[in-house]
Amino acid sequence: MATPQFMPLDEDVFEYGRVDRVTPLIRRVIAENPSKFTYRGTGTYIIGSGDVVVIDPGPRLDSHRDALVAALEGETVRAILVTHCHSDHSPLAAWMKDWSGAPTYAFGPHPRPEPGFEVEDFEDDEEDGDGDGADETDAGASGGSERGEVKIEEATDYDFAPDVTVADGEVVVELPGVTMAGVHTPGHTSNHMCWTLAEESTLFTGDHVMGWSTTVVSPPDGDMTAYMESLRRVAGRDDAVLWPTHGPARDDGRA
């Protein structure tokens, strides 16, 4: 079997803040928070039409919030699904809940680290002059700090707690033409949840599987044994397409 290749998300196929219809049921808005953890930025997904579901509202960026308001004009958000609590995925969920009145759904909050546990930075020897945003210190970026350094752990949104905690395999959305359920995939974080869209045989994989790179598995909450088990589980599914939060869709998920 040929080794699957990482895939780019070419800049000519998206524009920051623009809502793009990527399938008959799925639209995507990409936040302008590129970094070494987020690639081009966080892709927020809008599922359905009229009555819609939003996956990973994203970082606290005014530009992304305004883009979502424009994208959702005239529609009713019925559910807000969160894959996990890193700062490029969940922070805008609180605003979206207040703005739309829709409940939030997730496996649960991110566990707080034990007292005294600290994650050290490591030195990045590369010159960050490629414009990938790795040096951004904006509150919406989940990656680097000062030039020459990059954290080995993404910033975490410990304040997020879902209105509805979702068990593995539980159906959470049943709208006309849109049926969605949770698939618990611990490893990247212990509370990581992928989301299925039955009508398009799709799995929204958050940071569990990305098209452009491997993912970060950083202790104490990240667990490589759990991550490998979750990868095997996803490989054993029959999803036609994987849509990650960062990077392009993949139709070779099993490989």
Disulfide bonds with the S-S distance in Angstrom:
none
